[in-house]
Amino acid sequence: MCGIVGYVGHRQALDVVVGGLRRLEYRGYDSAGVALVDGDVVVTAKKAGKLANLDAELERQQLPASRAGIGHTRWATHGAPNDANAHPHVDADHRLAVVHNGIIENFAALRAELEGRGHEMLSETDTETVAHLLHDELETTPDISDAVRAVCRRLEGAFTLVITDARNPGVVVGARRSSPLVVGRGEGENFLGSDVAAFIEYTREAIELGQDQVVTITADDVVVTDFDGNPVETKAYHVDWDVSAAEKGGYDWFMLKEIAEQPQAVADTLLGRHAPDGRLQLDEMRLSDDELREVDKIIVIACGTSFYAALVAKYAIEHWTRTPCEVELASEFRYRDPILDRSTLVVSISQSGETMDTLMAIRYARQQRARVLSICNTNGSTIPRESDAVIYTHAGPEIAVASTKGFLAQVVACYLLGLYLAQVKGTKYGDEISRIVDELAAMPAAIQRVLDEADGVRKLARDLVQSRSILFLGRHVGYPVALEGALKLKELAYIHAEGFAAGELKHGPIAVIGDGTPVFVVVPPRGRDQLQGKVVSNIQEVRARGARTIVLAEDGDDDVVPYADHLIRLPKVSTLLQPLVATVPLQVFACELADQLGHDVDQPRNLAKSVTVE
């Protein structure tokens, strides 16, 4: 969850660290803090609340100049979001400062041990125990990197740690286990960050860190070992976006910018997917055709918005490949003892590539010998590295906590996977696949049209600003769209919103509809299994009970007109591709409604972008 920055180099560390925290605040905004070396001690500034509170505290404290520092923006796990629990945490002598992302599961036992030796704890956090453990370790292990390795061997759980030491002022040490940390390489300076946004203003050259590794950075060097001190090989990569992609670019909210970037995100996810012979190709598909032909069951696992992308994937993959496909919440997957074997393909979907529930699920799947393919937006993150294959979405950085372009890019990646499997298994002819790929190539223009015509959706949001309950209905792939529309409202507007399968309406949900209840209905394109007609009947049913109907229907569908209090037209596309256009108005609606309510659209309460704890 939390955002972490570390820096050593020729610049003023405070400027670098605070700038990195601004770009990482989407990872958590319960508190923020920094630590710098000042002579033989570390000095800290930290405040509960958003980064603006830390800015005011820094104005008051006037920290000293320093060439090395660390910073943290917090999503609270252990302890309330207050000043005392804000990071960094220090040892009793103020020699060390520690920032941390994750959960140290055995911290209670470690804390009791430390308190038994006379250590006084000033916070409720698990992080503070690390600072005190390092204090004691340094009495017998003078090298700070060795001390960090020794302490890490005692810790249980998932964690990223970054430490600065007043007796080694030109050194910052980081460690990671099942939690994100990446190195930025510069000229006469080096960086650590929860993700590359922490240092993208200064360098686009990065180094992946693996599981159970410790990294020591100075201005001129980067040394990486395992927890036992053995040197390890690292993988360098170039970040393919720059700092402008992590800035608002004139929009009031990052979410608005990212909604507007969706045509490009879809186009970039489709880019380069054709081999010279015209066949579909996928980057980093490390599974052979023979291995894929052996697959007789597919399980897609994900959390949150990504789970709804997975639900769309099920419809497409089963239709195109005739292979059974299940969809599971990653948080529940391994606890039900699923039946997996070598012929099972587990597909994980995670925007960050660090989602802890999903990461633990794929580790379980691999233990059961299943093959694992990940769909991810973040190069070098943990989930792709631990998978047998990966499809990168190339959506660019997504800063707003509520996912928009990330969701659409994931859906496109799922379509590509389904078509690729159909190509390998021979369940679709080449010309059939080409026609679908050609239609996908036309989707950026269709999405752009929806965006160009979104003023009516914004006005609708302003008209419904007093609503306290809004429902969403859909069938087939419109059902996941309804679920996603409801989630966006819950995330951003903090009001009751639910998505239902329209066919389930008479099985209970219709009871919650009263006079004036806004109900969004996603109508399938005409001509598929009479679903369009059935959904039109659903619209009449809710309208007869007083609902205010907001209908999303394709161009030319006049059957819905008599029953729509508000009509949102969608470009005419194939049924399976409709989520790419139908989701966009719901994103715009949620964003506008939240803005009208005075909420922080980019940083909703209690949420963070990347869920890196279970």
N, C-alpha and C positions, 0 to 999 in steps of 0.2 A: 504494500500500500504506500508506504512513506517515500518521500523524495530525499535523496542523499547526494551531496556534492563534496568532493575533496579536491584540493588544488595545491600544487607546489610549482613555483616558477618566478618569472621576473616581474609580474604584474602585482598590483595591490590585491592581496588575496580576498579581502572583504568584498571588493567590487565584483570579482569573478564568482564568488560563492553566492552572494545575494542575487546576482543576475541569473545564475543557474537555478536557484530556488524559485525565481519567478516563472521560469519555464517548466518547473517540476511541480508547481503548486497543485496542479490537477490530481496529483497522486495522494494528496491529503492536505487538509487545511484546518486542522484542529489547533495547531500551534506551529511555531517556527523558531529556529535559533541558529546561531553560529558560534564557532570557537576559533580563536587565534592565539598564537604563541606571543607572550609578552615577557621577555627576559627568561626567568627560570620558572614561570607559571603559565598556565593557559587561562585566558579570560573569555568569558561567554556573555552573550546577550540572547535572551529568549523570552518569548511572550506567547500566551495563549491567543487563539484566534488566527485570523488570516495574516498574510505577510505584511499588510499595512501596519499592523500593530508592532511587528518587529522593526519596521522602518522607523516608527516613532521612538522606539526604545534605543535604536542605534543613534538617532539624533541626540538623545539624552545622554547616552553613555560615552560617545566619542571613542571608540576602540582604537588601539594603536595601529600603526602601519605594520604590515606583516606580509611575508612572501609565501606563507603556507597557512591553510585554514580548511575548516570543514563546516558543513551546514546541513540543515535538516528541516523538512516540512512534514508534519505528522498526521497520520490517521490513527486515532487512539485505539489501543487494544488493552494494555495493562495500565490502569489508572485513568482518572478523569482528565479531560482536556483542559488543564490549568497550567499556570506558570511553573509550578514545582515539577510537574511531570513532563514538561517540554524538554526536548533534546537541544543541545548536547548535555550529557551527564559527565561529572568529573569525579576523580578520586579524592580522598581526604586531603591530600597535599596540593591539589590543583595542578598536578604535574601532567595529568592525562585528561583528554576529553574524548568521549565516545558518542557516535550516533549509530542508530540501529533501525533496521527494517525487519519485520518478522516477529516470531514468537519463540522465546527460549522456554521450552516446556519444563525443564527441571530447575527453573529459576527459584522456586520456593525452597527447595532443599539447599541450593547454593546460597541463597540469602540467609537462611538459618545458620548455615556454617559460618558465613562471614560475620554475622551478628554475634555468634558465639565466640569469635575471635576479637570482638570489641569494635567492629566497624559500625558506624552509624549511617543508616540510610535516610535520605532526605526526600525520597519520592516513593511512589507506589509501583514504579516500573520494573520490568525485568531487565531493562538496559543498564540500570545503575549497578547491578551486580557485576556486570562485565568490567566496568571501570575499577571496582574494588578488587576483583580477581586479578586484574592486570597489575594493580598496585602491589599486591602481595607477590605475584610471580616475578616482578622486576627486582625484587630483593635478592633473588637467587639466579635470575636469568636476565643479565643486563641488556641484551639486545632486544629492542622493541619488537622486531619481527618474530624472533624466536618466542618471546613472551606471548604474542598474539596467537601463534600456532599452538602453544601449550594450553592456553585458555580455550581455544576453539575445540580442542580434543575433549574437553570436559562438557561442552554444551550439547544439549539435545534440542531438536526442533529445526525450524527453518529460520535463517538469519542472514542478513548482510550487516557487517560492522565496518565502520571507518573510524580510525583513531589518529589523533595527533598527540605528540609528546614534546613537552617543553625542553627536554634534554636532547632531543633530536629535531631541532626546529626546521630542518630542511627535508623532513621525511613525513609522508602520510602513508598509513598502512590500511589496507582493506582486506576483508575476508567474506566469503560467501558459501552458503549451503542452502540450496533450494530457494534462493531469493536473488533478485537481479542485481548485478553490478557489472559495469563495463568500464574499460580504460580508454581515455582519450589521449592520443600522442600528439604533442606539439613540438615546436622548436624552442628549446630552453625552458620548457614547461610541460607538465603532464597533469592529467585530470582523472578523477573517479566520478562516476555518476550512476544513479539508478537506471537511467537510460541516456542515450546520446544527446537528448535535449539539454542536459546539464551543461554541455560544453560545446554545442554546435556553433556558437558565436565565434569560437576560436579555432576549432579544428574539426575536420570531417574524417579524420583517420582514427579508427577505433580498434580495440583488441577484445576478443571474447574471453571471458573467464569461465572456467569449468567448475564442476561440482567440487566442494571441499578444497578450495584453493585460497591462498593468501597472496596478495600483491603488495609490493612495497614500491612506492613512487618517490623519486626525487626530481629535481628540475631536469636532469639529463638522462635518467635511467628508469626502467621498469623491470622489476624482478618478480617472477611468479613461481610459487612452489605449491606443493600439496601441504596438507596439515602436518605432515611429518618432516617437512623441510626439503623434500626431493624436488629438484627442478622439473618443470613440466613444459611441454610445448604449447604454444598459444597460436591462435588464428587471428590474423589481422584482416580488417575489411574497411571499405570506403563507404561512408554514408552518402546515399544518393539524393539527399535533400539538404537545403541550407537553412540559415536562421530565419529567412523571410517566411518559410513554410510554418514556422512556429510562432508567428506574429499575426495579429488580427487583420492587418492589411486594410484598415479603414472600416471594418465591420464593428458593430457594437458588441458582438459576442463571437467567441470562437465557434460556437455552434452554428451561427448564421453563416460564417465563412465556410465551415465544413459541409453544411447543407449545399451551399453554392458550388463546392468543389466536387460534388458527386458525379457529374458527367465525366470529368477528367479522371476521377478515381476508378470508375468503371472502365474507361478506355485504357488506363494504364494497367489494370488487372488483366485485360484481354491482350495486351501488347506482347508480340513475340511468341504467340502460342502455336504458330504453324511452322512445320518443318519444310524444307525445300520441296519435298514431294507432295505437299498439301495436307499431310496428315497432322493431326493434333499432337503437340508436344508440350510437356509440363516441366518447368524448371525444377531441378533437384529431385526428380522422380527416380529414386534409388531402388525402387522395386522393379524387377524385370517383368516382362509381359507374361512369362510362364508363372511367376509368383502370383500375379494378379488374376490369371485364369483359374488358379486354384481356389480363389476366394469364393465361398458359397454363402457367406453372411457378412453384412456390413453393420457396424454399430457406430453411430455418430454421437459424440459426447461433447457437451459445452455447458456454459452457464450464462444466465442473463440474456441479453440481446443475442449473443452468439447461439444460444439454444434455439431461438426462433429461426435463425438462419439454418440451423440443423433440421428443423421441422420442414422448411421448404426443400432442403436437400433430399429428404426422404421421398417426397413426391416425385422429384425429378429422377433420382437415381433408380428407384424401383421401376418407373415407367420406361426409362431408357435401357436399363441393363437386365431387367427381369430377375434381379438378385434381391433377396429379402434384406430390408434395411430397417433397423431399429434406431430410435433416438432416445438418449438418456441424459438426465442431468448429471454432470460430472461429479457433483457432490454426493450423489446417491449410488453411483455406478458400482464401485468396488464393495460396497457394504451389503449388496444383495446376492453376492456370490455368483456373478454371471458365468454362463457357460461359454468359454472361449477355447479356441485351439488354433493350430497353424493355418487353418483355412478361413479364419475370421480376420477381417480388416477393420480395425478400430480407427475412426477418423476423428481427430480432435480439432475443435475450432476455438481459437483464442486470439484476440486482437493483439495483446501484449506479448503472448508467448510465455507469460510468467504466472498465469492464473493457477493458484495452488491446488484447488480442487481438481482441475483438469490435469495438471502435472502429475499428481499422485495417481489419478486414474490411468494415465498412459503407462506409468511405471508398473502398476498392477497388471495391465494388459500385456506388457512385455514379459513379465514374470510368468504369465500363462501361455507364452509363446505366440501370442497373436501378433500380426503385423500392424504397425502403427503409421498412419499418415497424418500430418498436421497441416492445418490451414491457418496461416499467421500473417500478421502485418509487420512484425519486428524482426529484422535480420539479426541473427546471432543470439536470439533469446533461447531460454532453456528448453522449452517444449520442442521447437524444431530440431535442436541439437540432439535430443534424446529420442527422436522419431526415426523410423526407417525411410521416410520420404517427407517432403514438404511442398506445399504450394504457397508461395508468397503472394499476398494480395496487392502490394505496391500502391496502397492508398495514400501513402505519406503520413506524416504525424497527425494524430487526432488528439487535440488538447482538451476539448470539452468532455466532461465526464460522461454525458449521455451520448452514446454512439449513434452516428448517422452514416457518414460515408464508409465507416468501418463495416457496418452491417451490410450495405449494398455490395461492397467489395467481397465480403464473405459469401454472400449469395451467389455472386458471379463465379467465385472460385469453386463453389459446390457444383454449379452447372458444368464447369470445365472438367471437374473430376468425374461427374456422371457421364459426360460425353466421351472422356478418355477411356473409361472402363467399358463403355459400349463399343468403342473402337477396338479395344484389345479382345473383348469377349466375342465380338462379331454379332452383337444383338442389334446393331444399326448399320446400314450401308453407309459408305463414305459420303455419298451425295446427300443422304439424310442428315448426317452430322454437319456437313458443310452448310446446309440450309439453316440449321439452328445457329451455327456459329455466325453466319451472315446476319441473322436476326439479332443476335447478341451485339454484333458490331454496330447495329443501328440504335441500340438502347441509349447511349449517351445523348443523342439528339432528342430522343423521346423524353428522357429525364429533364433535359434542359427546357423542353416545352412546358412540362409541368411546373417547373420553377418560374418560368416567364408568366404563367397564368395564375400565380399563387396569391394575388392580392385579395381575391374573394375569400380565400381560406383565412387570411389574416383578419379580414373584417369579421368573419364568422367567430374567430377566437375572441375578438373584442366584444361581440354581442353576447357571448356565452361566459363572460368573465365571472359572473356570479354563480355559475353552476358548481355544485358540490358532488355530483356523481355523473359520470359519462360512461356509456357502454359502447362496445365495439363488437360487431358481428361479421363473420366471414365463413366461407366454405372452401374446401379444397385448399389451395395455397393462400386463399384469402383468410383462412383461420389464423395461421402464424402472423399475417399482417395485422389482424385484429389484436392479437396478443401483444405485438410490438407497439401498436398505437396506444394501448392501455398502459404499457410499461412506461412509455415516454411521458405520459401525463402524470403518473405516480412519481416518477423521478423528478420532474421539473416543477409541476404545479402543486404537488402535495395534496391532491384530491383523490377521492375514491374513483377508480376506473377499472373496468374489467373487460377482458376479451372473451368471447364465447364462440364456439362453433354454432353457426346459425341453426343447424339441424337439431341442436340440443335445446333450443329456445323453449319448446313446450314441455321439456323435462325438468323444469324448475326455474330457470333464469327469468322467464317472462313475469314472474311474480314481483320482481323488483322494479318493474317499469311502471311509472306513474305519470300523471299529467305534466307534460313539459320536459320529461327526461330526454336529454340528448342521446341519440343512438346513431353511431356511425355504422354504415353497412357497406362492406366491400362486395360488389356484385361481380361474379365471374363473367368472362366473355361469353357471348352466346354460342350455342352449338356444341357444348360439351355435356353429354349425359343429362340434359335438362336441368342442370344445376342453376342456370340463370333464372329459369322460371320458378324454381323452388325458393330462391332467395328473394325474388320479387314478392312471393307469397309471405315470406317472413317480414318483409317491410310492411305489408298491409296489416299483418297481425300486431306488430308493435305500434303502428300508427293508430289502429283502432282502440288501443289502450292508452292513448294520449301522448305517445312519444313524439319528440321532435326529430324527424328523420333527416340525417345527413348522408346522402347516397353518393358513393364513388362508383361510376359506371363508365364503360368505354364509349367512345364516340359512336353515335348512331343508335345506341340502345335507348329507344323511346318508350319501352315498356315501363321503365321506372319513373318516367316524368310525372304521372298523376299522383305518385305516392311519396315524392321527395320534397320535403320542405326546403332543403338546400341541396343542389346538385353539383358535384365536382366531376368534371369530365376528365377521362384518362385517354391517352393515346391507345389506339387499337393494337394489341400485341397478342401473342400466343398465351394461352392460359398459364402455362408453367412459368412464363417470364413476367407475368403481371405484377408480382411483388416489387419489381424494380421501379415501377411507376406508381403503384398504389401506396407504397410506404411513404413517399415523399410528402404528400399533403399532410399526413398525420404528424410528421416531424415538424413541418412548418407551423401547424396548429398548436402543438405542445409548446414550441419555443415562444410563439407570440402570446399564448395565454399566460405562461410563466412570467414573461416580461411585463405584461399588463398587471399581474399580481404583485410586481415589485420584487420578484425572487432573483437570485443570482443564477442565471441560466447555465453558466459554464461550471459552476461549483455547487451543485445541490447539497442540501444539508445531509449530513451523516454518510455521504458517499465518497468514494475515491475511484479513480479511473481503473486501476489495476489491483485486483484482489489477490494479494500474495500471502495470505494466511488462510488456514482452514477454519 
